[in-house]
């Protein structure tokens, strides 16, 4: 019964994510068409990563990991008035912190930008544009982090569709700007207008979700109470998890710094390849990761370790089953997909080759990215943020070492490969630590399921590769290849009697 509920919640998250991601790719196509892979695009995406780091810290990253288990505990052990006071206290403290960070970020943008992309120092114009964009986008963190706070509340209240759909607000804002406003602005200022549209999109992201919170009988009011025990508990849990759950964002910064030394293009290529890889990761991996944290937190609050293990095992098997063929598929026909989506306007063939090179190695790590989040969620459900921190530190050290070693011989692909390899290391260490804490994880079942998925994925890749050769027209061959690959994987999984196929059917039938 618990697994059916988890699948139901994941299906709602997946559907909302699909809608927002599709619009996100349309947005990226418009941005790529207008700015290509060059100085302006590099500056924009480099600047965007800086406020995004704080978004990961005080939004859906470490804050959510610390907040959801505590909020879940309040829901199951306190009355509604006490829980509402806890929400108000958290909201007020978070808002004050975000405003202070935003003001300081605007003031210290030059120093912060130079530290993050010092490879741009050889190009003063590029550095100045990046600094200006960073300063413009820092206010973005206020509403986007508050939007992530709403997402955490709604997910814990078992509302998943609206929070998953809400990110399309950012895409709507940017697309409207590019189509309606950018043509009226001089080329030199178009990229600054795009940065302002990001802020507007972040604001919409918050207000799209708030009515749902009201409908569920909750609200947010300013009420300063720094001594509230819930605030203290969240703060205590959040301190170590700032490193633990933000490791992927920190690693992305390392990638960004290294890419800034590789000339024009690598920063943008990393962004576009990461965006492509994020589609299956978000729809399948993060959907279950999002649904698993409230489920495991509830199990911990009720001291039901058996249910927690079942939720963990079920989630891991499902994300491997879905992400392994996605990874192999992107590695096989990534270049035609990149060409179809992005090779328009100022985005040329060289940009496609560079983006696909990063996509190939990013895709290799797809199952690990999702598995690491789910294993980390198991620790967060115990309100243990220290163990993931320890593994994150070693993961970051390994990632930095691999980036330095691989960036010169492999270029932008080496940076993506370093991310993938370090993620697998993170998963292995987390699994070992969790086994020591709660006993057997029943990974034999996961291993057997993964072996079946690997066989089906190899067949899928072969079908996709051959189907992609039916035509030179990308608008024909890419959709046909993807469709044939999906059918091949379903058929192979059915023949191999993969139990997870029933879950996929359940998720999409909903």
C-alpha positions, 0 to 999 in steps of 0.5 A, a space after each residue: 500500500 505504501 508503494 502504491 501511494 509513493 507511485 501515486 505521488 511520484 506520478 503527479 510530480 512526474 506529470 507536472 515536471 514533464 509539462 514544466 520541462 517541455 516548456 523549459 526546453 522551448 525556452 532554452 531553444 529561444 535563448 540558444 537561437 538568440 545568443 548561441 554558444 558564445 560570450 553573452 550566453 557564457 556570461 549569462 549562465 555563469 552569472 545564473 549559477 551564482 544565485 542558484 547556489 544560494 537557491 540550492 542552499 536556502 531553497 529546494 536543497 539543504 533547507 528542504 532536507 532540514 525542513 521537511 522531516 521537522 515539519 512532518 514531525 510537527 504534523 504528526 505530533 502537534 496540533 494545527 495552531 502549533 504547526 502554523 506558528 512553526 510555519 510562520 516563524 520559519 517563513 519570517 526568518 527565511 525571508 529576512 535571511 534571503 533579503 540580507 543575502 540578496 543585498 550583500 550579493 548585489 554589493 559583493 557581486 564583482 568580487 564573487 564573480 571574479 572568484 567563481 569565473 576567474 578564467 574570464 579574466 583574460 576577457 575583460 568585456 566578458 567579465 564585466 558583463 558577467 558581473 553586471 548580470 550577477 548583480 541584476 539576478 541576485 534578487 531572484 533568490 528571494 522569491 525563488 527560495 520562498 517558492 521552494 519553501 512552499 514546495 516543501 510544505 505542499 509536498 509534505 502535505 501530499 500536494 505534488 502536481 502544482 509544485 512540480 508545474 510551478 517552475 514553468 513560470 520562469 520559462 513563461 517569463 523568459 519566452 515572453 521577454 524573448 518574443 515580445 520585448 527583446 526585439 525592441 532592445 539594442 543587442 548589447 542590452 538584450 542579455 540584461 533584459 533576459 536577466 530581469 525576466 528571470 527575476 520576474 519568473 521567480 516571483 511568479 513561481 512563488 505566487 502560482 503555488 500560494 493559492 494551493 497552500 490556502 486551499 489546504 487550510 494553511 497560510 504564511 504570515 510574518 511573525 518573528 520568533 527566533 527562539 521557536 524550537 522548530 526554527 532552532 531544530 531546522 537551523 541545526 539540521 541545515 548547517 551540515 546539510 548546506 554542504 551535503 545536499 548542495 554538493 551537486 551545485 558546488 561541483 557545478 561551480 567547479 565545472 564552471 571555473 574549469 570551463 572558464 579556462 577552456 575558451 568561449 563555449 564550454 560554459 554554455 555547452 555544460 549548461 545545455 547538456 546538463 539541461 538535456 540530461 535533467 529531463 529524464 532525471 527530473 521526470 523519473 529520478 527527482 519525482 521519486 526523490 521528491 515523493 520519497 522524503 516525505 514518505 520516509 520522514 513519515 515512516 521515521 516519525 512513526 518508527 516504522 523502519 520496515 516501511 522506510 526500507 521498502 520505500 527506499 528499495 522501491 525508489 532505487 529499483 524504479 529510478 535505475 529501471 527508468 534512468 538506465 535506458 535514458 542514459 544509454 539512449 542519450 549517449 547513443 543518439 545525443 548528437 541528433 537530439 542536440 542538433 534538433 533542439 539547439 542548432 538554430 540561429 547563432 548556435 552552430 555545428 561546433 556548439 552541437 559537438 561540444 554540447 553532445 560531448 558533455 551530454 555523453 559523459 553527464 548521461 553516464 552518471 544519470 542513475 547515480 545522480 538520482 540514487 544519491 538523492 534518495 539515499 541521502 533522503 533516508 538519512 534526512 528522514 532520520 534528521 541525520 544531516 551529518 553522514 551525507 556531509 561526510 560523504 559529500 566532502 570526499 565526493 567534492 575532493 574526488 570531483 575537483 581532482 578528476 576535473 583537474 586531471 581530465 579537463 585538459 585531455 578530454 576538454 568539456 567532456 572531462 568535466 562532465 565525466 568527473 561529475 558522473 564518476 564522483 556521483 557513483 562514488 557518493 552513492 556507494 559510500 552512502 549505501 554502505 553507511 546506511 546499511 551500517 545504520 539500519 541493516 540489510 538494504 536488500 540490494 540483491 533485489 536491486 542488483 537483479 533488477 538492474 541487470 535486467 534493465 541493462 540488457 533491455 537498455 542495450 537492446 534499446 540503444 541498438 534500436 535507437 541507433 538504427 532508427 535514427 538512420 532512416 532519414 537525414 531529416 532530424 524532425 523525422 528521425 529523432 522522434 522516430 528513434 525515441 519512439 522505437 527505443 521506448 517500444 523496444 525497452 517496454 518489449 524487452 522489459 516485458 520479456 524479461 519480466 521486470 516488475 518495475 514495468 508495472 510501476 511505470 504503467 501505474 505512473 503514466 496511467 495516472 
